[in-house]
Amino acid sequence: MAATSAVKTSVTELPESRVRVDAEVPAEEVERRVQQAARQLGREMRIPGFRKGKVPPPVVIRRLGRGAVLDEALRSALGNWYLDAIDHAGIVPIGEPDLDVGDLPAEGQPLAFSIEIAVRPRAKLGTYKGLEVGRREPHVEDAAVDEELERLRDRFATLDTVERPAATGDHVVIDYLGTIDGEPFEGGEGRDQLLELGSGRLIPGFEEQLIGASAGDERTVEVTFPEDYPGGLAGTEASFAVKVSEVKAKRLPEPDDDFASEASEFDTLAELREDITARLREADEARIDREFEEAVLDAAVAESDVELPERLVHARAHEMLDDTLSALARQGISKEAYLRITGKDEETIAHEAEPEAGTALRREAVLAAIVEAEQIEPSEEAIREALEPVAQRSGTDVEKVFEQLHSSGRIDRVRDDVATRQALDLIVRDAKPISVEQAKAREKLWTPGKEDAGEQPGRLWTPGSRS
């Protein structure tokens, strides 16, 4: 892997899939960061004879002392130096590092620090080409076509006002005013709101308390905001004064040729059903491709030998939990709310995720070993092709994205991802699909993971047979 900075590294392998990376930041890079930190500090200092924000770095260093400025430089730069050291060392870290910064260097001296961290395990490959793997045929049930047709009818449904109490599935037009401890709160008021009872759109318990209401009825709805509710209302009890002005029943169009011509480009219901069937079959074929791909990879894993220390698996499980918490945070759900909802602590959740973490680590190790064994080196064209979705999302040119990643030293990570994808494509292309019936028959003789001396290992894997 190409270096992305002047950081020099050496790697020492340790037991249990851990390494120590000894890194050295050259003196000139340390000094550049010291000057940068001094300029930043100088923007906030007031010193007689200098305008505010214009104190030069040498004066800042003399006034505060080199040690204090160097300490500030480390706080801002050490994270980048750590990433540079990891990239330069060519390792794939897992979990939290143990970072040790030695004595702070004197002027003109380099900075030395070390990182001890778990890394992706190595796989001893077995057979990974020509694997025989069960692959099912696409199939579309009539019931699935009926469900799609019902969803389409629902989209073209009309709402008719009715003079009867509201039932689940009906729509009601309501005005409401919410209060907490007798005081209205922001966002707690609505007028002429159309609500489908049973849709689950509102706070749990709200819609259920309107079942049986008729036009003109007024009801008091008592609810408690869920623990994951954003905006500071989580767990709060509220009261809503609700007035029902209308009850509307949904009327579905008849499933006939007239409906088909209105809802689609087809003239008959039979043609519409044929189109729905074709689309469902296409979706099932895509699912089969994903199942087969995963099954081939797991077959290669079953043929390989990967040692997974418990500490490593637990570290990956924590990474997976952190990813989940970050995704929830983007949805406005805090870690504390998530833990309250699950009723578990972080360690318990991580422990429960260990089987999935172990599976992920084995797959990654095997694919990395295949990349090495096959000497897979993605072309620049393949990398640019992989960046096209990123460019489209950001509304920019692929070449610009490529140059940005290259200049920031992150292009090697993209290259590794593309190489991994190509390794997976290689073993999937070379695999031999067999019928589900054959797969089931052979599984009676062999199951991945058996290690009895008398058993002959096979090359079989079926989707869903093991996570």
C-alpha positions as CSV (number, residue, x, y, z in Angstrom):
1,M,0.0,0.0,0.0
2,A,1.3,3.4,-0.9
3,A,2.2,5.8,1.8
4,T,-0.1,8.7,2.2
5,S,2.2,10.8,4.3
6,A,5.8,11.0,5.5
7,V,4.9,8.8,8.6
8,K,7.3,5.8,8.7
9,T,6.1,2.5,10.1
10,S,7.2,-1.0,11.0
11,V,4.8,-3.8,11.9
12,T,5.4,-6.6,14.5
13,E,2.9,-9.4,14.6
14,L,1.6,-10.4,18.0
15,P,-0.4,-13.4,19.2
16,E,-4.2,-13.7,18.7
17,S,-4.3,-11.7,15.4
18,R,-2.9,-8.5,16.9
19,V,0.0,-6.3,15.7
20,R,2.1,-3.5,17.0
21,V,2.8,-0.6,14.6
22,D,5.8,1.5,15.5
23,A,5.4,4.8,13.8
24,E,7.7,7.8,13.4
25,V,6.7,11.3,12.3
26,P,9.6,13.2,10.8
27,A,10.9,16.3,12.6
28,E,9.8,18.6,9.7
29,E,6.2,17.3,9.9
30,V,6.2,17.8,13.6
31,E,7.5,21.3,13.2
32,R,4.9,22.1,10.5
33,R,2.2,21.1,12.9
34,V,3.7,23.1,15.8
35,Q,3.7,26.2,13.6
36,Q,0.1,25.5,12.5
37,A,-1.0,25.2,16.2
38,A,0.9,28.3,17.1
39,R,-0.9,30.3,14.4
40,Q,-4.2,29.0,15.6
41,L,-3.5,29.9,19.2
42,G,-2.2,33.3,18.1
43,R,-5.6,34.1,16.6
44,E,-7.1,34.1,20.1
45,M,-4.3,35.8,22.0
46,R,-3.9,39.5,23.0
47,I,-0.3,40.7,23.3
48,P,0.8,44.3,23.4
49,G,2.3,45.4,20.2
50,F,0.3,43.0,18.0
51,R,-3.2,43.2,16.6
52,K,-5.7,40.6,17.9
53,G,-5.4,37.5,15.8
54,K,-2.1,38.6,14.3
55,V,0.4,37.2,16.9
56,P,3.2,35.4,14.9
57,P,4.0,31.8,15.8
58,P,7.5,32.5,17.3
59,V,6.0,34.9,19.8
60,V,3.2,32.4,20.7
61,I,5.8,29.7,21.3
62,R,8.0,32.0,23.5
63,R,4.9,33.2,25.5
64,L,3.3,29.7,26.0
65,G,6.3,27.5,25.8
66,R,7.1,24.9,23.1
67,G,5.7,22.1,25.2
68,A,2.2,23.6,25.5
69,V,2.1,24.4,21.7
70,L,3.4,20.9,20.9
71,D,0.7,19.4,23.1
72,E,-2.0,21.4,21.2
73,A,-0.4,20.3,17.9
74,L,-0.7,16.6,19.0
75,R,-4.3,17.0,19.9
76,S,-5.2,18.2,16.4
77,A,-2.7,16.1,14.4
78,L,-2.4,12.7,16.2
79,G,-5.7,11.4,14.7
80,N,-4.4,12.0,11.2
81,W,-1.0,10.6,12.0
82,Y,-2.7,7.5,13.4
83,L,-4.7,7.0,10.2
84,D,-1.6,7.6,8.1
85,A,0.3,5.0,10.1
86,I,-2.4,2.4,9.7
87,D,-2.7,3.0,6.0
88,H,1.1,3.0,5.6
89,A,1.4,-0.3,7.5
90,G,-1.2,-1.9,5.2
91,I,-3.3,-3.4,7.9
92,V,-7.0,-3.7,8.5
93,P,-7.7,-2.7,12.1
94,I,-10.5,-4.1,14.2
95,G,-11.7,-2.5,17.4
96,E,-10.1,0.2,19.6
97,P,-6.3,0.7,19.5
98,D,-3.9,0.9,22.4
99,L,-2.0,4.1,21.5
100,D,1.2,4.9,23.2
101,V,2.9,8.2,22.6
102,G,6.5,8.3,24.0
103,D,8.3,11.3,25.3
104,L,7.5,14.5,23.4
105,P,10.3,15.3,21.0
106,A,12.7,18.3,21.4
107,E,12.9,20.8,18.6
108,G,14.3,19.2,15.4
109,Q,13.5,15.7,16.6
110,P,10.9,13.2,15.2
111,L,7.9,12.0,17.2
112,A,7.6,8.3,17.9
113,F,4.4,6.5,18.9
114,S,3.2,2.9,18.8
115,I,-0.2,1.3,18.1
116,E,-1.3,-2.1,19.3
117,I,-4.5,-3.3,17.7
118,A,-6.4,-6.3,16.5
119,V,-6.3,-6.9,12.8
120,R,-8.2,-9.0,10.2
121,P,-7.3,-12.6,10.7
122,R,-5.5,-14.6,8.0
123,A,-7.2,-17.5,6.2
124,K,-5.5,-20.7,5.1
125,L,-7.4,-21.3,1.9
126,G,-8.9,-24.7,0.9
127,T,-10.7,-25.3,-2.3
128,Y,-12.4,-22.1,-3.5
129,K,-12.9,-22.8,-7.2
130,G,-15.5,-25.1,-8.7
131,L,-17.5,-25.3,-5.5
132,E,-20.9,-27.1,-5.9
133,V,-23.6,-25.1,-4.3
134,G,-27.4,-25.4,-4.1
135,R,-29.3,-22.9,-6.2
136,R,-33.1,-22.8,-6.2
137,E,-35.2,-22.0,-9.3
138,P,-37.3,-18.8,-9.3
139,H,-40.9,-19.3,-8.4
140,V,-43.8,-16.9,-8.1
141,E,-46.9,-18.0,-6.0
142,D,-50.3,-16.9,-7.2
143,A,-50.9,-15.5,-3.7
144,A,-47.9,-13.1,-4.2
145,V,-49.5,-11.9,-7.4
146,D,-52.8,-11.4,-5.6
147,E,-51.1,-9.4,-2.9
148,E,-49.5,-7.1,-5.5
149,L,-52.8,-6.7,-7.2
150,E,-54.5,-5.8,-3.9
151,R,-51.8,-3.2,-3.2
152,L,-52.4,-1.7,-6.6
153,R,-56.2,-1.6,-6.0
154,D,-55.5,0.1,-2.7
155,R,-53.6,2.8,-4.4
156,F,-56.6,3.5,-6.7
157,A,-59.1,3.3,-3.9
158,T,-61.6,6.1,-3.2
159,L,-62.8,7.4,0.2
160,D,-66.5,7.6,0.7
161,T,-68.1,9.5,3.7
162,V,-70.2,7.1,5.8
163,E,-72.7,7.6,8.6
164,R,-71.4,5.0,11.0
165,P,-68.8,4.5,13.8
166,A,-65.2,4.2,12.6
167,A,-63.6,0.8,12.3
168,T,-60.0,-0.3,11.7
169,G,-59.1,0.5,8.1
170,D,-61.4,3.5,7.9
171,H,-60.2,7.1,7.6
172,V,-61.2,9.8,10.0
173,V,-60.9,13.6,9.6
174,I,-59.9,15.1,13.0
175,D,-58.9,18.2,14.8
176,Y,-56.7,17.7,17.9
177,L,-55.0,19.6,20.6
178,G,-52.3,18.0,22.8
179,T,-51.4,19.0,26.3
180,I,-48.8,17.9,28.8
181,D,-49.7,18.7,32.4
182,G,-52.5,20.9,31.1
183,E,-50.2,23.0,28.9
184,P,-50.2,22.9,25.0
185,F,-46.9,21.8,23.5
186,E,-45.2,22.6,20.2
187,G,-46.3,20.2,17.4
188,G,-49.3,19.0,19.4
189,E,-52.0,20.7,17.4
190,G,-53.6,19.7,14.0
191,R,-56.7,20.6,12.1
192,D,-58.6,18.7,9.3
193,Q,-56.1,15.9,9.6
194,L,-56.9,12.7,7.6
195,L,-55.9,9.6,9.6
196,E,-56.2,5.9,8.6
197,L,-57.1,3.9,11.7
198,G,-54.7,1.0,12.1
199,S,-51.9,2.6,10.0
200,G,-49.6,3.1,12.9
201,R,-48.7,6.6,11.8
202,L,-49.3,8.3,15.1
203,I,-48.1,7.6,18.7
204,P,-48.9,4.0,19.8
205,G,-52.4,3.9,21.3
206,F,-53.7,7.1,19.7
207,E,-55.5,5.5,16.7
208,E,-57.0,2.6,18.7
209,Q,-58.8,5.1,21.0
210,L,-60.7,6.5,18.0
211,I,-62.2,3.2,16.9
212,G,-65.9,3.4,17.3
213,A,-66.1,7.2,17.1
214,S,-68.7,8.8,14.8
215,A,-68.8,12.1,13.0
216,G,-69.3,14.9,15.6
217,D,-67.8,12.9,18.5
218,E,-65.2,14.4,20.8
219,R,-62.8,12.1,22.6
220,T,-59.9,12.5,25.0
221,V,-56.9,10.4,24.0
222,E,-54.3,9.6,26.6
223,V,-50.9,8.4,25.3
224,T,-47.3,8.1,26.4
225,F,-44.6,9.1,23.9
226,P,-42.3,6.1,23.0
227,E,-38.8,5.9,24.5
228,D,-37.3,6.5,21.0
229,Y,-39.4,9.5,20.2
230,P,-37.2,12.5,19.2
231,G,-37.5,16.1,20.3
232,G,-37.3,15.6,24.1
233,L,-40.8,14.1,24.5
234,A,-39.6,10.5,24.9
235,G,-41.5,8.8,27.8
236,T,-43.7,11.8,28.4
237,E,-47.5,11.4,29.1
238,A,-49.8,13.6,27.0
239,S,-53.5,14.2,26.6
240,F,-55.2,15.0,23.3
241,A,-58.6,16.6,22.9
242,V,-59.8,15.1,19.5
243,K,-62.9,16.0,17.5
244,V,-64.0,13.7,14.7
245,S,-65.6,15.6,11.8
246,E,-65.9,12.8,9.2
247,V,-65.7,9.0,8.9
248,K,-64.6,7.8,5.5
249,A,-64.6,4.2,4.3
250,K,-62.2,3.0,1.6
251,R,-63.8,1.6,-1.6
252,L,-61.6,-0.6,-3.8
253,P,-62.0,-0.7,-7.5
254,E,-63.3,-4.0,-8.9
255,P,-60.4,-6.2,-10.2
256,D,-61.5,-6.2,-13.9
257,D,-60.3,-5.1,-17.3
258,D,-61.5,-1.5,-16.7
259,F,-59.3,-1.3,-13.5
260,A,-56.3,-2.8,-15.4
261,S,-56.6,-0.1,-18.2
262,E,-57.0,2.6,-15.6
263,A,-54.1,1.5,-13.3
264,S,-51.6,0.4,-16.0
265,E,-50.7,0.4,-19.7
266,F,-52.5,-2.9,-20.1
267,D,-56.0,-3.5,-21.6
268,T,-56.9,-6.6,-19.6
269,L,-56.6,-7.9,-16.1
270,A,-54.9,-11.0,-17.5
271,E,-52.1,-8.9,-19.1
272,L,-51.7,-7.0,-15.8
273,R,-51.3,-10.2,-13.9
274,E,-48.7,-11.5,-16.4
275,D,-46.7,-8.2,-15.9
276,I,-46.9,-8.5,-12.1
277,T,-45.8,-12.1,-12.3
278,A,-42.8,-11.2,-14.6
279,R,-41.7,-8.4,-12.2
280,L,-42.0,-10.7,-9.2
281,R,-40.0,-13.3,-11.0
282,E,-37.3,-10.8,-11.8
283,A,-37.1,-9.7,-8.2
284,D,-36.9,-13.4,-7.1
285,E,-34.1,-14.0,-9.5
286,A,-32.2,-11.1,-8.0
287,R,-32.7,-12.6,-4.5
288,I,-31.5,-16.0,-5.8
289,D,-28.3,-14.3,-7.2
290,R,-27.6,-12.8,-3.7
291,E,-28.4,-16.1,-1.9
292,F,-26.1,-18.0,-4.3
293,E,-23.3,-15.5,-4.0
294,E,-23.4,-15.6,-0.2
295,A,-23.7,-19.4,-0.3
296,V,-20.6,-19.7,-2.5
297,L,-18.6,-17.5,-0.2
298,D,-19.7,-19.5,2.9
299,A,-18.7,-22.7,1.0
300,A,-15.3,-21.3,0.5
301,V,-15.1,-20.3,4.2
302,A,-16.1,-23.9,5.1
303,E,-13.2,-25.2,3.1
304,S,-10.7,-22.8,4.7
305,D,-9.1,-22.5,8.1
306,V,-9.5,-19.2,9.9
307,E,-8.5,-18.8,13.6
308,L,-10.7,-16.4,15.4
309,P,-9.6,-15.4,18.9
310,E,-12.5,-14.5,21.2
311,R,-11.1,-11.1,21.8
312,L,-11.1,-10.3,18.1
313,V,-14.7,-11.5,17.6
314,H,-15.8,-9.4,20.5
315,A,-14.1,-6.3,19.1
316,R,-15.8,-6.7,15.8
317,A,-19.2,-7.2,17.6
318,H,-18.6,-3.8,19.3
319,E,-17.8,-2.3,15.9
320,M,-21.1,-3.6,14.6
321,L,-22.9,-2.2,17.6
322,D,-21.3,1.2,17.1
323,D,-22.4,1.2,13.4
324,T,-26.0,0.4,14.6
325,L,-25.9,3.2,17.1
326,S,-24.6,5.7,14.6
327,A,-27.4,4.8,12.1
328,L,-30.0,5.2,14.9
329,A,-28.5,8.5,15.9
330,R,-29.0,9.8,12.3
331,Q,-32.6,8.9,12.8
332,G,-32.8,10.9,16.0
333,I,-32.7,7.8,18.4
334,S,-30.0,8.2,21.1
335,K,-27.9,5.4,22.4
336,E,-29.6,5.7,25.8
337,A,-33.1,5.4,24.2
338,Y,-32.0,2.3,22.3
339,L,-30.6,0.6,25.4
340,R,-33.8,1.4,27.3
341,I,-35.9,0.0,24.5
342,T,-33.9,-3.3,24.3
343,G,-33.5,-3.5,28.0
344,K,-29.9,-4.5,27.6
345,D,-26.5,-3.0,28.1
346,E,-23.8,-2.6,25.4
347,E,-21.8,-5.6,26.5
348,T,-24.9,-7.9,26.4
349,I,-25.8,-6.7,22.9
350,A,-22.2,-7.0,21.7
351,H,-22.1,-10.6,23.1
352,E,-25.3,-11.5,21.2
353,A,-23.8,-10.2,18.0
354,E,-20.7,-12.3,18.2
355,P,-21.9,-15.1,15.9
356,E,-22.6,-12.6,13.2
357,A,-19.3,-10.9,13.8
358,G,-17.5,-14.2,13.6
359,T,-19.2,-15.0,10.2
360,A,-18.2,-11.5,8.9
361,L,-14.6,-11.9,9.9
362,R,-14.3,-15.4,8.3
363,R,-15.7,-14.1,5.1
364,E,-13.5,-11.1,5.0
365,A,-10.4,-13.2,5.7
366,V,-11.1,-15.7,3.0
367,L,-11.8,-13.0,0.4
368,A,-8.6,-11.2,1.3
369,A,-6.7,-14.5,0.9
370,I,-8.2,-15.0,-2.5
371,V,-7.2,-11.5,-3.6
372,E,-3.7,-12.4,-2.6
373,A,-3.7,-15.9,-4.1
374,E,-5.1,-14.7,-7.4
375,Q,-3.0,-11.5,-7.4
376,I,-6.1,-9.4,-8.1
377,E,-5.2,-5.8,-8.9
378,P,-8.1,-3.7,-10.0
379,S,-7.6,-1.5,-13.1
380,E,-8.1,2.2,-12.9
381,E,-11.2,1.8,-15.1
382,A,-12.7,-0.6,-12.5
383,I,-12.0,1.8,-9.7
384,R,-13.6,4.7,-11.6
385,E,-16.6,2.5,-12.4
386,A,-17.0,1.7,-8.7
387,L,-17.0,5.5,-7.9
388,E,-19.8,6.3,-10.4
389,P,-22.6,5.9,-7.8
390,V,-20.7,8.2,-5.4
391,A,-20.2,10.8,-8.1
392,Q,-23.9,10.6,-9.0
393,R,-25.0,11.1,-5.4
394,S,-22.7,14.1,-5.0
395,G,-23.6,15.5,-8.4
396,T,-20.0,15.7,-9.5
397,D,-17.7,14.1,-12.0
398,V,-16.1,10.6,-11.5
399,E,-12.7,12.0,-12.3
400,K,-13.0,14.7,-9.7
401,V,-14.0,12.1,-7.0
402,F,-11.1,9.9,-8.1
403,E,-8.6,12.8,-7.8
404,Q,-10.0,13.8,-4.4
405,L,-9.6,10.3,-3.0
406,H,-6.2,9.9,-4.5
407,S,-4.9,13.2,-3.1
408,S,-6.3,12.4,0.4
409,G,-4.8,8.9,0.3
410,R,-8.1,7.1,0.5
411,I,-8.1,5.6,-3.0
412,D,-6.3,2.5,-1.7
413,R,-9.4,1.7,0.4
414,V,-11.6,1.9,-2.7
415,R,-9.0,-0.3,-4.5
416,D,-9.2,-2.9,-1.7
417,D,-13.0,-2.9,-1.9
418,V,-13.0,-3.4,-5.6
419,A,-10.5,-6.2,-5.3
420,T,-12.6,-7.9,-2.7
421,R,-15.7,-7.6,-5.0
422,Q,-13.7,-9.1,-7.9
423,A,-12.5,-12.0,-5.7
424,L,-16.2,-12.7,-4.8
425,D,-17.2,-12.5,-8.5
426,L,-14.4,-14.9,-9.4
427,I,-15.5,-17.7,-7.1
428,V,-19.2,-17.2,-7.9
429,R,-18.5,-17.4,-11.7
430,D,-16.5,-20.6,-11.1
431,A,-19.0,-22.3,-8.8
432,K,-21.2,-25.1,-10.1
433,P,-24.9,-24.7,-9.2
434,I,-26.8,-27.9,-8.2
435,S,-30.4,-28.4,-7.5
436,V,-31.9,-27.9,-4.1
437,E,-32.8,-31.6,-4.1
438,Q,-29.2,-32.6,-4.8
439,A,-28.0,-30.2,-2.1
440,K,-30.4,-31.6,0.5
441,A,-29.4,-35.2,-0.4
442,R,-25.7,-34.5,-0.1
443,E,-26.2,-32.7,3.2
444,K,-27.2,-36.0,4.7
445,L,-23.7,-37.1,4.1
446,W,-21.8,-33.9,4.8
447,T,-22.4,-30.8,6.7
448,P,-19.9,-27.8,6.8
449,G,-18.0,-27.8,10.1
450,K,-17.8,-31.6,10.7
451,E,-14.3,-32.6,11.7
452,D,-14.6,-36.3,12.4
453,A,-11.6,-38.1,11.0
454,G,-13.7,-40.6,9.1
455,E,-15.7,-38.0,7.2
456,Q,-14.9,-36.9,3.7
457,P,-15.3,-33.1,3.3
458,G,-17.4,-32.1,0.3
459,R,-17.9,-28.8,-1.6
460,L,-21.5,-28.1,-0.9
461,W,-23.4,-25.2,0.6
462,T,-27.0,-24.3,0.5
463,P,-28.6,-20.8,1.2
464,G,-29.8,-20.5,4.7
465,S,-28.2,-23.7,6.0
466,R,-25.9,-21.7,8.3
467,S,-25.7,-18.0,9.2
